[in-house]
Amino acid sequence: MRAMTVTPGKSDSARVGEVSEPPETDGSVLVTGLLTGICGTDIELVSGAFGSGRAGSDHLVIGHESLGRVLDAPVGSGFAAGDLVAGVVRRPDPEPCPACARGEWDFCRNGRYTERGIKEMDGYGAEQWRVDPYFAVPVPAALGLLGVLVEPASILTKAWEQVDRVGARSWYGPEQVLVTGAGPIGLLAALIASQRGYGVHVLDRIEDGPKPELVRALGGTYLTDLRELDVVPDVVIEATGVGQLVFDCAELLPPAGVICLAGIHPGPASVDVRLDALVRQLVVRNAALVGTVNAGKRHYADAVDVLLAADRTWLERLVTRTVPLSDWPSALVREPDDIKVVVDLQG
């Protein structure tokens, strides 16, 4: 069958590969792949920056943002033929560590976790895939193909959970939220902030096109220069990974403010900010800087709720381009108005 494949550690190895049927060891639920989303992680995998396949394999099936339709499922699994389903990305390590043992594999302490389509496990970018029922997320029929947004939305439901937990260390009543970056992660962060009734302000370099329109449709303010911000943000969701921007946002925080880092800059690592000044900003204000990556099982269920509560037309505008599996490497080439690009696994 066809699949989205790369050679781990080798740049520009994206191919439409022919692979074997998914092994039963991947799970008892057999799924027809419908869509998979493309994100920065996939682009880095294709660049050869990281990624690892199954033991003994020279390729990796990528695709961790998934949507499929159940072909076959065992009795008692909670699934039946025809159900829409998304797959959880991360699996706990085999020991397991204390976090994985408690179902918090997104906080794995020893790094021995595996991830579908990223680390030591084939992903969901294939015409068919299998998944264990425990790691399968029911997608309501009402969401339809928009269920491909469940995985990226889970990143943000976890991010907001972390913000709430940090904020709860003292009196906590956020009113204004700044989101930096208006890609899929930033826009989904803004969606949740809007659903919570917060004032929403989104910063991005793009001056026109769908991004400003989507922010304004949420009732938010769209900025292209941080100096345009005319409120004090209680919470910052940072989705660019740009060090200087993190520093600039820290200067804006009020006492007990929270910055949640949800993005990683694709360039080489460097220290390009005054760390002593950043520390001062955080310490003297009791402010917090917290990083977050991946998601736990409950965050996927929360993501389904967020998407169901959203305006469907707004969500549809997030998906700006669909590419057939037969030409999936073209999804890696960014076009001017791209936000979320998805691959049609039956195309």
C-alpha positions in Angstrom: 0.0 0.0 0.0 1.0 3.6 -0.4 2.4 5.8 2.4 4.2 9.0 3.2 7.8 7.8 3.8 11.2 9.3 4.6 14.6 7.9 5.3 15.5 8.9 8.9 18.5 11.1 9.0 18.6 11.7 5.3 17.5 15.1 3.9 15.1 15.4 1.0 14.0 11.8 1.2 10.2 12.4 1.1 8.6 9.8 -1.1 5.3 8.1 -1.9 6.5 4.7 -0.6 5.1 1.2 -1.0 4.9 -0.4 2.4 3.6 -3.6 3.9 0.1 -3.8 5.5 0.1 -2.4 9.0 1.2 -5.1 11.5 -1.3 -6.3 14.1 1.2 -5.3 16.8 0.3 -1.7 16.1 -3.2 -2.4 17.4 -6.4 -4.3 16.9 -8.4 -1.5 15.3 -7.9 -1.4 11.5 -8.4 2.0 10.0 -8.6 3.5 6.5 -6.5 6.6 6.5 -8.4 9.7 5.4 -6.3 12.8 6.1 -3.1 13.7 7.8 -1.9 17.2 8.6 1.5 18.6 7.8 3.3 20.6 10.5 6.8 21.9 11.3 7.8 18.5 12.8 7.2 16.8 9.5 9.3 19.4 7.7 12.1 18.8 10.1 11.8 15.0 9.7 12.1 15.4 5.9 15.2 17.6 6.5 16.8 14.7 8.3 17.2 16.7 11.5 15.7 13.9 13.6 13.4 10.9 13.4 13.8 7.1 13.7 12.0 4.2 12.2 11.0 0.8 13.5 13.9 -1.4 14.5 15.5 -2.9 11.4 13.7 -0.6 9.0 15.4 1.9 6.6 12.3 4.1 6.3 9.7 5.8 8.5 6.1 6.3 7.6 5.4 9.9 8.9 2.1 11.6 9.7 1.2 12.2 13.3 -1.9 14.4 12.8 -4.4 11.8 11.8 -8.0 11.1 10.8 -9.3 7.8 9.6 -12.4 5.6 9.3 -12.6 2.3 11.2 -12.6 -0.7 8.9 -12.6 -3.4 11.5 -12.5 -3.4 15.3 -12.9 -6.2 17.9 -16.0 -6.5 20.0 -15.6 -4.6 23.2 -13.1 -2.2 21.8 -15.5 0.8 21.8 -15.3 1.1 18.1 -17.2 -0.2 15.1 -16.8 -0.1 11.3 -17.6 3.3 10.0 -16.5 5.3 13.0 -14.2 8.2 12.6 -11.1 8.1 14.7 -7.8 9.9 15.4 -4.7 8.4 16.8 -2.7 9.5 19.8 0.9 10.3 18.9 3.0 9.3 21.9 3.3 5.9 23.6 4.7 5.4 27.2 8.2 4.0 27.7 8.5 0.3 28.4 9.8 0.6 32.0 7.6 2.7 32.6 8.9 5.9 34.3 6.8 7.4 37.1 5.1 9.8 34.7 4.3 7.2 32.0 3.0 4.8 34.7 0.4 7.4 35.5 -0.7 8.0 32.0 1.3 11.2 31.7 3.5 9.9 28.9 3.8 13.5 27.5 5.9 14.1 30.6 8.1 11.0 30.1 11.2 11.3 32.4 13.7 9.0 30.7 13.1 9.7 27.0 12.3 6.1 26.1 8.8 6.9 24.8 7.9 6.2 21.2 5.9 8.4 18.8 3.8 7.5 15.8 5.4 9.0 12.7 8.3 10.5 14.6 10.2 8.1 16.9 10.6 4.4 16.4 7.0 3.8 15.2 5.4 4.3 11.8 2.9 7.1 11.6 -0.6 7.5 10.3 0.4 8.8 6.8 -0.7 5.6 5.0 -3.8 4.3 3.1 -4.4 2.0 6.1 -3.1 2.0 9.7 -3.8 0.1 12.9 -4.1 1.5 16.4 -4.7 0.1 19.9 -8.2 1.1 21.2 -6.7 2.8 24.2 -4.7 5.2 21.9 -7.7 5.8 19.5 -9.7 8.9 19.9 -13.4 8.8 18.8 -14.2 11.7 16.4 -17.9 12.6 16.3 -19.5 12.4 12.9 -20.5 16.1 13.3 -16.8 17.1 12.9 -16.4 15.1 9.8 -13.1 15.8 8.0 -12.3 18.6 10.4 -11.4 15.8 12.8 -7.9 16.1 11.3 -7.5 19.1 13.6 -7.9 17.0 16.8 -4.2 16.3 17.3 -3.0 20.0 16.8 -5.9 21.2 19.0 -4.8 18.7 21.7 -1.4 20.5 21.9 -3.3 23.7 22.9 -5.8 22.1 25.3 -2.7 20.8 27.1 -1.0 24.2 26.9 -4.0 25.9 28.5 -4.2 23.2 31.2 -0.6 24.0 32.1 -1.3 27.8 32.1 -4.2 27.2 34.5 -2.2 25.0 36.8 0.6 27.6 37.0 -1.8 30.4 37.4 -3.6 28.6 40.2 -0.5 29.0 42.5 -2.1 32.4 43.5 -5.2 34.4 42.7 -5.9 33.8 39.0 -8.3 35.8 36.9 -6.8 36.3 33.4 -8.6 38.8 31.1 -6.2 39.5 28.3 -4.2 37.0 26.2 -1.5 37.6 23.7 -0.7 34.8 21.2 2.5 35.1 19.2 2.4 33.4 15.8 -0.8 33.0 13.7 -0.1 29.5 12.3 -2.4 26.6 13.2 -1.1 26.4 16.8 -1.4 30.1 17.4 -4.9 30.3 15.8 -6.1 27.3 17.8 -4.7 28.9 21.0 -6.6 32.1 20.1 -9.8 30.0 19.5 -9.6 28.6 23.0 -8.9 32.0 24.5 -11.9 33.3 22.7 -14.1 30.4 23.9 -13.0 31.2 27.5 -14.1 34.8 27.1 -10.7 36.4 27.2 -9.6 39.4 25.2 -7.6 38.0 22.3 -4.6 39.6 20.7 -2.5 37.8 18.0 0.9 38.9 16.7 2.2 37.8 13.3 4.4 39.2 10.6 1.8 38.6 7.8 -0.1 41.8 7.0 -3.0 40.4 4.9 -4.7 37.2 3.7 -6.6 34.7 5.8 -4.7 35.1 9.1 -5.9 38.6 10.1 -9.4 37.7 9.0 -9.5 34.6 11.1 -8.4 36.5 14.2 -10.9 39.2 13.7 -13.6 36.6 13.2 -12.9 35.5 16.8 -13.4 39.1 17.9 -9.7 39.4 18.4 -7.1 42.1 17.6 -4.5 41.3 15.0 -1.0 42.9 15.3 2.1 43.0 13.2 4.2 44.9 15.7 4.3 44.2 19.4 4.3 47.9 20.0 0.7 48.1 18.8 -0.5 46.1 21.8 -2.5 48.4 24.1 -3.2 46.0 26.9 -1.2 44.2 29.5 -1.4 40.4 28.7 -2.1 38.2 31.7 -1.1 35.1 29.6 1.1 34.8 26.6 0.9 31.7 24.4 4.2 31.8 22.4 4.1 29.8 19.2 7.1 31.0 17.3 10.1 29.9 19.4 11.9 33.1 18.6 14.1 34.0 21.6 14.0 37.7 21.3 10.2 37.7 21.1 10.0 35.6 24.3 12.1 38.2 26.0 10.0 41.1 24.7 6.8 39.4 25.9 8.3 38.8 29.3 8.8 42.5 29.7 5.0 43.0 29.2 3.9 40.5 31.8 2.1 41.7 34.9 2.8 40.3 38.4 2.1 36.5 38.4 1.7 36.5 34.6 2.4 33.3 32.6 4.2 32.7 29.3 3.6 29.2 27.8 6.1 28.2 25.1 4.4 26.0 22.5 6.6 26.6 19.5 10.2 25.8 18.5 12.2 27.9 16.1 13.4 25.8 13.2 16.8 27.6 12.9 20.0 26.6 14.8 19.9 27.0 18.6 21.5 30.2 19.8 21.5 32.5 22.9 20.5 35.8 21.4 18.8 37.5 24.4 19.9 39.0 27.6 19.2 36.0 29.9 20.0 37.9 33.1 17.5 40.6 32.2 14.9 37.9 31.4 15.5 36.3 34.7 15.0 39.6 36.4 11.7 40.1 34.6 10.4 36.7 35.8 11.7 36.9 39.4 10.6 40.4 40.4 7.1 39.8 39.1 6.6 36.2 40.3 6.0 35.5 36.6 6.4 32.0 35.1 7.8 30.7 31.9 6.7 27.1 31.1 7.3 24.9 28.1 4.9 22.3 26.7 5.0 19.7 24.0 2.8 16.8 22.9 -0.4 15.9 24.7 -1.9 13.2 27.0 -5.0 11.2 26.3 -7.4 13.5 28.1 -6.2 16.5 26.0 -7.4 14.8 22.8 -10.9 14.5 24.3 -10.7 18.1 25.4 -9.7 19.0 21.8 -12.8 17.3 20.4 -14.9 19.4 22.7 -13.1 22.6 21.6 -13.6 21.8 18.0 -17.3 20.9 18.4 -17.9 24.2 20.1 -16.2 26.2 17.4 -17.8 27.8 14.4 -17.5 25.2 11.6 -16.9 27.7 8.9 -14.1 29.2 10.9 -12.5 25.8 11.3 -12.9 25.1 7.6 -10.9 28.2 6.8 -8.0 26.9 8.8 -7.5 24.1 6.3 -6.2 26.1 3.4 -4.9 23.4 1.1 -5.4 19.7 0.5 -2.8 17.6 -1.4 -3.3 14.1 -2.7 -1.1 11.3 -1.3 0.3 10.8 -4.8 1.9 14.3 -4.6 2.3 14.6 -0.9 5.9 16.1 -0.9 4.3 19.3 -2.5 2.6 19.8 0.9 6.0 20.6 2.3 6.5 23.6 0.1 4.8 26.6 1.7 2.5 28.7 -0.4 1.7 32.4 0.5 -1.7 31.8 2.1 -1.0 28.4 3.7 -2.2 27.9 7.3 -3.0 24.2 7.7 -2.1 21.9 4.8 -3.5 18.3 4.8 -2.8 15.2 2.8 -5.7 13.2 1.3 -4.5 9.6 2.0 -6.9 8.2 -0.6 -5.9 10.7 -3.3 
